[in-house]
Amino acid sequence: MDPLALGRRVRHHRARAGWTLAELAAQVGSSASALSLIENGRREPRLSLLQELASTFAVPVGELLQPGPPPTHRDALEVELYRAQQRPLFASLGLAPVRPGPRLPTDALESLVGLHTELARRERAASATPEEARRANTELRLLMQRHHNHLPEIEDLAQEAVDDAGHTVGALTHTTVARIASALGFAIVHVEDLPHSTRTVTDLEAGRIYLPPASIPGGHGLRSLALQALAHRVLGHEHPVSYADFLRQRLEIAYFSAACLMPQDAAAGFLRQAAARRDLAVEDFRDAFGVTHEAAAQRMTNLATVHLGIPLHFLRVGGDGTLHRAYAGDGVPLPADDDGVVEGQPVCRAWTARAVLGQSLRTTESYQYTDTPAGTFLCSAQTATTNGGDYSITLGVPFAHAKHLRGRDTRVRASSTCPDPGCCRRPDPAAAARWRRRAWPSARLHAHVLAPLPVGDFPGVDDREVYDFLEAHGG
């Protein structure tokens, strides 16, 4: 029950009947003061009173309780103003609230609501600093780590979607994805002019999901893009209210997509059989489900700990040796700053993820044992290249679980004492003594250092471009 919306519906029916509060109170066996509190959303009526009100108005009880906006435009404005004045942001201004009584003109009410909406938008934009985003991302990563990178509710929804579409085994086809979309009331449409700031655009009114005409670099295939767009509907997402909420939604839609492309029942069974043969490998899992190496490695972190009892870690490391994405469910000592942020931190040169960068053989995985202060880990890594440069994808396990993985017989071994600077960051003393005063490198300035954090309801999206696109395609 939404007390505010209910109250406005009661007032709407009373005003339409032409009754005063006292006259309605006499008919339903209540008092004018009690009804006033109900109409203003400050008290929820008892079930018996709710039934009396519905009977007096000659409407079903469900009509008074129905979800959705209040009955009139003015009612909706009054509810929005009331809610805005209840938020901490308004309280921090030290201003007296405005009571939207009948003498307040509707245009003045619209202006007040508009001002509150813009004030809230500017507050969100101001708070969405790089530090806030990094902190939110770190909190989300640690939360997932505590849950073994596994979201059972989303697993169930994805499994139900692929089962209902008739998928049983092998890679999820584009036709099956289209069936999943159709079951949810959507058609997939490929266009050449998708707005540059978007990956997909969903027309909720027409039931269309607009996709690019072909897969784009970076591992986001058309199947994954469509499933992520559908995930917003399946998971009931609303407009994100903060950057943290935006990041959470991005994680959830990516999880749903992966759980459809590699359904839990089939994927866990595949991994279980491979572990029993002591031949667990990312490349086999990747090929069995027709996904990218990165997607397969990440999906293994969702399933291996929960279903096989094998803790894992995952790394994506750029060609410059910095960490782009990570999950550490096995205690591997990730590089981190004082706030616990790992993204952008340099990875030890001895780690497999960095040692493989620059290798020319990229068709198979490379394996290495690495001794660290937290123990020894067996890691498999594979490299690739995009328009942004080289990167490596690494999946690793503690030594005690290496028996399940292919590559456990490798003789490649390295030792790392990072974050001790003497491990791989401190220069050779002789070289430092010679060149410290004779070298003047010109540092490369990364554009993201000076770039502002994207703002907007959907950060980074050009609203005008999107709406112009929908106008052009909506007819």
Disulfide bonds with the S-S distance in Angstrom:
none
